[in-house]
Amino acid sequence: MNNLINFFSLLLVFFSSSVFSKNVDFKLDSVALPNAISVIYDEVLQKPFMLDPKLSNDKRLISFHTTEKQDFKQFLVRYFNNMNIKIYTKKGVDYIMHVEPRVLKKSFVYSPVYRDVEYLAGFINDGNGVVSANGDKLVYYGTHSDISRVKSILRSVDVKSKQVVVTGYVFEVQNVNKEGSGINLLAKLLSGKLGISIGIKQSYENFITVNAGNLDAMIELFRTDSRFKVLSSPTLRVKSGENGKFSVGSDVPVLGNLVYQDGKPVQSIEYRTSGVIFDIIPTVKKHSIDLKINQQLSNFVKTVTGVNNSPTLIKRDIVTNVSVKNGDVVVLGGLAENKDIKNNTGFSFLPFVTGKSKENTKTDIIVLLQVKEV
Protein backbone atom coordinates (compact mmCIF):
# COMPACT_ATOMS: atom_id res chain seq x y z
CA MET A 1 0.00 0.00 0.00
CA ASN A 2 2.85 2.39 0.92
CA ASN A 3 4.60 1.67 -2.40
CA LEU A 4 1.39 2.49 -4.26
CA ILE A 5 1.04 5.81 -2.40
CA ASN A 6 4.69 6.63 -3.15
CA PHE A 7 4.13 5.74 -6.78
CA PHE A 8 1.22 8.21 -7.15
CA SER A 9 3.20 10.85 -5.26
CA LEU A 10 5.94 10.35 -7.84
CA LEU A 11 3.52 10.99 -10.68
CA LEU A 12 2.22 14.18 -9.04
CA VAL A 13 5.75 15.50 -8.60
CA PHE A 14 6.58 14.64 -12.18
CA PHE A 15 3.53 16.27 -13.79
CA SER A 16 4.18 19.46 -11.84
CA SER A 17 7.51 19.78 -13.67
CA SER A 18 8.49 20.02 -17.30
CA VAL A 19 8.44 16.53 -18.72
CA PHE A 20 10.46 17.49 -21.77
CA SER A 21 13.30 19.16 -19.91
CA LYS A 22 16.74 17.53 -19.94
CA ASN A 23 17.23 18.63 -16.35
CA VAL A 24 14.23 18.08 -14.13
CA ASP A 25 13.33 18.39 -10.51
CA PHE A 26 12.51 14.75 -9.81
CA LYS A 27 12.12 12.68 -6.67
CA LEU A 28 11.65 9.00 -5.87
CA ASP A 29 11.03 7.67 -2.38
CA SER A 30 11.25 3.90 -1.74
CA VAL A 31 9.92 2.77 -5.11
CA ALA A 32 10.60 -0.78 -6.30
CA LEU A 33 13.28 -0.87 -8.99
CA PRO A 34 11.13 -2.20 -11.91
CA ASN A 35 8.39 0.37 -11.19
CA ALA A 36 10.91 3.19 -10.88
CA ILE A 37 12.53 2.33 -14.23
CA SER A 38 9.14 2.19 -15.93
CA VAL A 39 8.15 5.65 -14.65
CA ILE A 40 11.53 7.20 -15.47
CA TYR A 41 11.51 5.99 -19.09
CA ASP A 42 7.81 6.33 -19.83
CA GLU A 43 7.23 9.74 -18.25
CA VAL A 44 10.56 11.51 -17.83
CA LEU A 45 12.87 10.34 -20.59
CA GLN A 46 10.04 9.25 -22.87
CA LYS A 47 12.31 6.72 -24.52
CA PRO A 48 11.94 3.01 -25.33
CA PHE A 49 13.85 0.59 -23.12
CA MET A 50 14.44 -3.10 -22.52
CA LEU A 51 14.79 -4.45 -19.00
CA ASP A 52 17.00 -7.41 -18.15
CA PRO A 53 14.77 -10.30 -16.89
CA LYS A 54 17.14 -10.60 -13.93
CA LEU A 55 15.94 -7.17 -12.81
CA SER A 56 12.21 -7.71 -13.31
CA ASN A 57 11.79 -9.17 -9.82
CA ASP A 58 14.43 -7.03 -8.14
CA LYS A 59 13.12 -6.05 -4.69
CA ARG A 60 15.51 -3.17 -4.12
CA LEU A 61 13.87 0.19 -3.43
CA ILE A 62 14.90 3.35 -5.29
CA SER A 63 15.17 6.70 -3.51
CA PHE A 64 16.76 9.83 -4.96
CA HIS A 65 16.06 13.49 -5.69
CA THR A 66 17.46 15.48 -8.62
CA THR A 67 17.08 19.16 -9.44
CA GLU A 68 17.30 21.12 -12.65
CA LYS A 69 20.97 21.77 -11.91
CA GLN A 70 21.94 18.15 -12.70
CA ASP A 71 22.00 16.33 -16.00
CA PHE A 72 19.29 13.76 -15.30
CA LYS A 73 20.52 11.06 -17.71
CA GLN A 74 24.11 11.23 -16.44
CA PHE A 75 22.86 11.13 -12.87
CA LEU A 76 20.75 8.07 -13.70
CA VAL A 77 23.73 6.25 -15.27
CA ARG A 78 25.91 6.90 -12.22
CA TYR A 79 23.15 5.87 -9.83
CA PHE A 80 22.54 2.57 -11.61
CA ASN A 81 26.26 1.88 -11.94
CA ASN A 82 26.45 1.89 -8.16
CA MET A 83 23.75 -0.79 -8.19
CA ASN A 84 25.65 -2.96 -10.73
CA ILE A 85 23.20 -1.96 -13.46
CA LYS A 86 24.49 -0.83 -16.84
CA ILE A 87 22.63 1.27 -19.42
CA TYR A 88 23.71 1.17 -23.05
CA THR A 89 21.92 2.46 -26.13
CA LYS A 90 21.49 0.61 -29.39
CA LYS A 91 19.37 1.90 -32.30
CA GLY A 92 17.58 4.36 -30.06
CA VAL A 93 16.68 1.81 -27.38
CA ASP A 94 18.16 1.83 -23.88
CA TYR A 95 19.13 -1.63 -22.65
CA ILE A 96 19.15 -1.87 -18.88
CA MET A 97 21.26 -4.86 -17.84
CA HIS A 98 22.43 -6.44 -14.65
CA VAL A 99 26.24 -6.77 -14.48
CA GLU A 100 28.19 -8.99 -12.14
CA PRO A 101 30.31 -6.90 -9.80
CA ARG A 102 34.02 -7.11 -10.30
CA VAL A 103 35.50 -9.11 -7.48
CA LEU A 104 39.01 -8.19 -6.45
CA LYS A 105 41.29 -11.14 -5.87
CA LYS A 106 44.72 -11.34 -4.33
CA SER A 107 47.36 -13.89 -3.43
CA PHE A 108 47.88 -15.45 -0.03
CA VAL A 109 51.16 -17.26 0.66
CA TYR A 110 51.29 -19.76 3.51
CA SER A 111 54.31 -21.54 4.97
CA PRO A 112 53.24 -24.85 6.56
CA VAL A 113 54.10 -25.31 10.22
CA TYR A 114 53.62 -29.07 10.67
CA ARG A 115 52.01 -30.61 7.56
CA ASP A 116 53.21 -30.74 3.96
CA VAL A 117 51.67 -28.57 1.27
CA GLU A 118 50.02 -31.48 -0.57
CA TYR A 119 48.12 -32.49 2.56
CA LEU A 120 46.95 -28.93 3.25
CA ALA A 121 45.98 -28.25 -0.36
CA GLY A 122 43.44 -31.06 -0.21
CA PHE A 123 41.38 -29.12 2.35
CA ILE A 124 41.21 -25.79 0.49
CA ASN A 125 41.04 -26.83 -3.17
CA ASP A 126 37.28 -26.29 -3.41
CA GLY A 127 37.11 -24.55 -6.79
CA ASN A 128 36.55 -21.05 -5.40
CA GLY A 129 40.20 -20.07 -5.74
CA VAL A 130 43.43 -21.19 -7.38
CA VAL A 131 45.80 -23.31 -5.29
CA SER A 132 49.49 -23.85 -5.99
CA ALA A 133 51.14 -26.46 -3.77
CA ASN A 134 54.71 -26.74 -5.02
CA GLY A 135 57.78 -26.92 -2.84
CA ASP A 136 57.45 -25.68 0.72
CA LYS A 137 54.93 -22.89 0.07
CA LEU A 138 51.18 -22.97 -0.42
CA VAL A 139 49.80 -20.15 -2.57
CA TYR A 140 46.07 -19.39 -2.71
CA TYR A 141 44.58 -16.86 -5.11
CA GLY A 142 41.05 -15.72 -4.32
CA THR A 143 38.76 -13.09 -2.86
CA HIS A 144 39.15 -11.53 0.55
CA SER A 145 36.35 -13.67 2.01
CA ASP A 146 37.79 -16.84 0.47
CA ILE A 147 41.22 -16.07 1.91
CA SER A 148 39.72 -15.49 5.36
CA ARG A 149 38.00 -18.87 5.12
CA VAL A 150 41.23 -20.55 3.97
CA LYS A 151 43.17 -19.07 6.90
CA SER A 152 40.61 -20.47 9.31
CA ILE A 153 40.85 -23.93 7.74
CA LEU A 154 44.65 -23.93 7.79
CA ARG A 155 44.70 -23.04 11.48
CA SER A 156 42.56 -26.10 12.15
CA VAL A 157 44.38 -28.67 10.02
CA ASP A 158 48.03 -27.55 10.12
CA VAL A 159 48.65 -29.16 13.50
CA LYS A 160 51.06 -31.79 14.74
CA SER A 161 50.21 -35.21 13.37
CA LYS A 162 49.70 -37.93 15.93
CA GLN A 163 52.37 -40.61 16.18
CA VAL A 164 52.44 -44.19 17.37
CA VAL A 165 55.15 -46.62 18.43
CA VAL A 166 54.58 -50.04 16.91
CA THR A 167 56.33 -52.94 18.64
CA GLY A 168 56.14 -56.20 16.77
CA TYR A 169 57.27 -59.78 17.25
CA VAL A 170 57.12 -62.47 14.59
CA PHE A 171 57.18 -66.03 15.94
CA GLU A 172 57.41 -69.35 14.21
CA VAL A 173 55.46 -71.82 16.34
CA GLN A 174 56.45 -75.45 15.86
CA ASN A 175 54.61 -78.68 16.62
CA VAL A 176 51.13 -77.21 16.86
CA ASN A 177 49.35 -80.36 15.66
CA LYS A 178 47.67 -80.95 19.01
CA GLU A 179 46.49 -77.37 19.56
CA GLY A 180 45.41 -76.94 15.97
CA SER A 181 47.07 -73.55 15.41
CA GLY A 182 49.68 -71.23 16.85
CA ILE A 183 46.98 -68.79 17.97
CA ASN A 184 45.23 -71.49 20.01
CA LEU A 185 48.51 -72.38 21.71
CA LEU A 186 49.27 -68.73 22.43
CA ALA A 187 45.82 -68.10 23.90
CA LYS A 188 46.16 -71.18 26.10
CA LEU A 189 49.53 -70.03 27.45
CA LEU A 190 48.35 -66.48 28.16
CA SER A 191 45.18 -67.46 29.98
CA GLY A 192 46.79 -70.33 31.86
CA LYS A 193 50.05 -68.78 33.11
CA LEU A 194 49.53 -65.02 33.06
CA GLY A 195 45.77 -64.86 33.50
CA ILE A 196 45.53 -62.33 30.67
CA SER A 197 42.05 -61.82 29.26
CA ILE A 198 41.55 -62.53 25.59
CA GLY A 199 39.45 -60.02 23.73
CA ILE A 200 37.92 -60.43 20.29
CA LYS A 201 38.45 -63.81 18.64
CA GLN A 202 37.17 -64.29 15.13
CA SER A 203 35.47 -67.50 14.08
CA TYR A 204 38.20 -68.29 11.58
CA GLU A 205 40.77 -68.12 14.41
CA ASN A 206 43.48 -65.99 12.86
CA PHE A 207 42.99 -62.76 14.81
CA ILE A 208 42.64 -62.01 18.52
CA THR A 209 43.17 -58.96 20.69
CA VAL A 210 44.81 -59.20 24.07
CA ASN A 211 43.93 -56.64 26.72
CA ALA A 212 47.40 -56.43 28.21
CA GLY A 213 49.67 -53.51 28.79
CA ASN A 214 52.88 -55.43 29.49
CA LEU A 215 54.09 -56.90 26.23
CA ASP A 216 57.51 -57.79 27.66
CA ALA A 217 55.98 -60.27 30.12
CA MET A 218 54.21 -62.02 27.26
CA ILE A 219 57.38 -62.23 25.18
CA GLU A 220 59.40 -63.68 28.07
CA LEU A 221 56.75 -66.36 28.49
CA PHE A 222 57.08 -67.39 24.86
CA ARG A 223 60.89 -67.39 25.05
CA THR A 224 60.73 -70.07 27.75
CA ASP A 225 58.71 -72.33 25.45
CA SER A 226 60.86 -74.16 22.92
CA ARG A 227 58.00 -74.26 20.44
CA PHE A 228 58.25 -70.48 19.93
CA LYS A 229 61.08 -69.14 17.78
CA VAL A 230 61.55 -65.38 17.26
CA LEU A 231 62.02 -64.53 13.59
CA SER A 232 62.04 -60.74 13.91
CA SER A 233 61.21 -58.04 16.46
CA PRO A 234 60.84 -54.66 14.75
CA THR A 235 60.00 -51.41 16.54
CA LEU A 236 58.81 -48.47 14.49
CA ARG A 237 57.75 -44.91 15.25
CA VAL A 238 55.23 -43.86 12.61
CA LYS A 239 53.07 -40.80 11.97
CA SER A 240 49.35 -41.33 11.69
CA GLY A 241 48.46 -42.00 8.07
CA GLU A 242 52.07 -42.56 7.03
CA ASN A 243 53.77 -45.79 5.98
CA GLY A 244 56.33 -47.51 8.20
CA LYS A 245 58.50 -50.30 6.83
CA PHE A 246 61.02 -52.67 8.37
CA SER A 247 63.02 -55.08 6.24
CA VAL A 248 65.71 -57.63 7.12
CA GLY A 249 66.98 -60.01 4.48
CA SER A 250 69.04 -60.24 1.34
CA ASP A 251 68.71 -59.58 -2.37
CA VAL A 252 68.99 -62.84 -4.29
CA PRO A 253 69.82 -62.91 -8.02
CA VAL A 254 67.26 -64.74 -10.15
CA LEU A 255 66.88 -65.22 -13.88
CA GLY A 256 64.90 -62.50 -15.61
CA ASN A 257 63.71 -62.00 -19.16
CA LEU A 258 65.66 -63.18 -22.17
CA VAL A 259 66.60 -60.21 -24.36
CA TYR A 260 68.42 -60.00 -27.67
CA GLN A 261 71.37 -57.73 -28.42
CA ASP A 262 72.80 -57.71 -31.94
CA GLY A 263 70.79 -60.84 -32.64
CA LYS A 264 72.31 -62.74 -29.72
CA PRO A 265 70.26 -63.85 -26.70
CA VAL A 266 71.26 -62.31 -23.38
CA GLN A 267 69.87 -63.60 -20.10
CA SER A 268 68.99 -60.76 -17.72
CA ILE A 269 69.44 -61.05 -13.98
CA GLU A 270 67.02 -59.57 -11.46
CA TYR A 271 67.51 -59.17 -7.72
CA ARG A 272 64.58 -60.05 -5.50
CA THR A 273 64.38 -59.42 -1.78
CA SER A 274 63.79 -62.25 0.66
CA GLY A 275 63.64 -62.29 4.44
CA VAL A 276 61.37 -60.43 6.82
CA ILE A 277 59.39 -57.47 5.49
CA PHE A 278 57.13 -55.62 7.92
CA ASP A 279 54.90 -52.88 6.49
CA ILE A 280 52.30 -50.97 8.51
CA ILE A 281 50.11 -47.85 8.16
CA PRO A 282 48.47 -46.64 11.40
CA THR A 283 45.56 -44.20 11.50
CA VAL A 284 44.91 -42.66 14.91
CA LYS A 285 41.27 -41.93 15.67
CA LYS A 286 39.59 -40.56 18.76
CA HIS A 287 38.92 -43.88 20.48
CA SER A 288 40.83 -46.41 18.37
CA ILE A 289 43.81 -46.98 16.11
CA ASP A 290 43.31 -48.56 12.68
CA LEU A 291 46.17 -50.64 11.29
CA LYS A 292 46.90 -51.71 7.73
CA ILE A 293 49.39 -54.55 8.08
CA ASN A 294 51.52 -56.36 5.54
CA GLN A 295 53.86 -58.95 7.10
CA GLN A 296 55.92 -61.09 4.73
CA LEU A 297 58.36 -63.92 5.39
CA SER A 298 60.18 -65.35 2.40
CA ASN A 299 63.20 -67.39 1.43
CA PHE A 300 64.65 -68.94 -1.70
CA VAL A 301 65.10 -72.68 -2.16
CA LYS A 302 66.59 -74.78 -4.89
CA THR A 303 64.27 -75.30 -7.82
CA VAL A 304 63.57 -78.97 -8.50
CA THR A 305 61.07 -78.45 -11.33
CA GLY A 306 60.97 -75.92 -14.13
CA VAL A 307 63.90 -73.51 -14.42
CA ASN A 308 66.58 -75.34 -12.45
CA ASN A 309 69.11 -72.53 -12.75
CA SER A 310 66.89 -70.08 -10.89
CA PRO A 311 65.84 -70.45 -7.23
CA THR A 312 62.21 -70.63 -6.15
CA LEU A 313 60.78 -68.02 -3.79
CA ILE A 314 58.83 -69.47 -0.86
CA LYS A 315 56.67 -66.73 0.61
CA ARG A 316 54.21 -66.48 3.47
CA ASP A 317 52.50 -63.20 4.21
CA ILE A 318 49.71 -61.58 6.19
CA VAL A 319 47.76 -58.67 4.69
CA THR A 320 44.94 -57.36 6.87
CA ASN A 321 43.21 -54.33 8.39
CA VAL A 322 42.45 -54.29 12.11
CA SER A 323 41.26 -51.79 14.70
CA VAL A 324 42.58 -51.78 18.28
CA LYS A 325 42.55 -49.60 21.35
CA ASN A 326 45.62 -47.71 22.49
CA GLY A 327 48.02 -50.15 24.19
CA ASP A 328 46.22 -53.37 23.22
CA VAL A 329 48.12 -56.27 21.68
CA VAL A 330 46.82 -57.77 18.46
CA VAL A 331 47.81 -61.29 17.45
CA LEU A 332 47.65 -62.38 13.82
CA GLY A 333 48.04 -65.94 12.63
CA GLY A 334 46.81 -68.44 10.11
CA LEU A 335 50.01 -68.97 8.11
CA ALA A 336 50.42 -72.68 8.78
CA GLU A 337 52.77 -75.02 6.96
CA ASN A 338 52.89 -78.82 7.05
CA LYS A 339 56.22 -80.61 6.59
CA ASP A 340 56.94 -84.31 6.15
CA ILE A 341 60.41 -85.16 7.49
CA LYS A 342 61.97 -88.48 6.58
CA ASN A 343 64.71 -89.84 8.89
CA ASN A 344 67.14 -92.71 8.37
CA THR A 345 68.56 -94.36 11.50
CA GLY A 346 71.27 -97.01 11.98
CA PHE A 347 74.88 -97.71 12.93
CA SER A 348 77.84 -96.91 10.75
CA PHE A 349 79.53 -100.21 11.66
CA LEU A 350 76.34 -102.15 10.85
CA PRO A 351 75.18 -100.64 7.57
CA PHE A 352 72.75 -103.46 6.97
CA VAL A 353 70.88 -102.62 10.17
CA THR A 354 68.91 -99.48 9.30
CA GLY A 355 65.53 -97.97 10.03
CA LYS A 356 63.34 -95.37 8.42
CA SER A 357 60.85 -93.01 10.04
CA LYS A 358 58.49 -90.35 8.80
CA GLU A 359 57.36 -87.40 10.88
CA ASN A 360 54.70 -84.83 10.06
CA THR A 361 55.19 -81.42 11.66
CA LYS A 362 53.00 -78.36 11.51
CA THR A 363 54.42 -74.87 11.94
CA ASP A 364 52.53 -71.62 12.20
CA ILE A 365 53.57 -67.99 11.88
CA ILE A 366 52.03 -65.58 14.38
CA VAL A 367 52.57 -61.84 14.64
CA LEU A 368 52.22 -59.87 17.88
CA LEU A 369 51.75 -56.12 17.59
CA GLN A 370 51.36 -53.49 20.27
CA VAL A 371 50.52 -49.95 19.21
CA LYS A 372 50.85 -47.03 21.61
CA GLU A 373 50.05 -43.42 20.86
CA VAL A 374 52.84 -41.00 21.79
JOJO-V152512 format. One line per field, one symbol per residue. ss: DSSP state (a for helix, b for strand, c for the rest). burial: # if it has 9 or more other ideal C-beta (glycine too) atoms within 8 Angstrom, else .. Layout:
# JOJO-V152512
ss->???
burial->???
This chain:
# JOJO-V152512
ss->caaaaaaaaaaaaaaccccccccccbbbbbbbaaaaaaaaaaaaacccbbbcaaacccccbbbbbbcccccaaaaaaaaaacccbbbbbbccbbbbbbccccccbbbbbbbcccccaaaaaaaacccccbbbccccbbbbbbbaaaaaaaaaaaaaacccccbbbbbbbbbbbccccccccaaaaaaaaaaaaacccbbbbcccccbbbbccccaaaaaaaaaccccbbbbbccbbbbbcccbbbbbbbbbbbbbbbbbbbccbbbbbbbbbbbbbbbbbbbbbccccbbbbbbbbbbbbbccccccccccbbbbbbbbbbbbbccccbbbbbbbbbbbbbbbbbbbccbbbbbbbbbbbbbbbbbbbbbbbbc
burial->..#..##.###.##..#.#...##.###.########.###.##....#.##..#..#...#...#...#.#..###.###..####.....######.........#.#.#..#.#..##..#....#.#.#...#######..##..##.##..##..#.###########..#..#.###########..#.#.##.....######.#..#.###.##....##.###.#.###.#...####.#..#.##............#....###########....###########.#..#.......###..###...#.#.#.#########.........#.............##############.
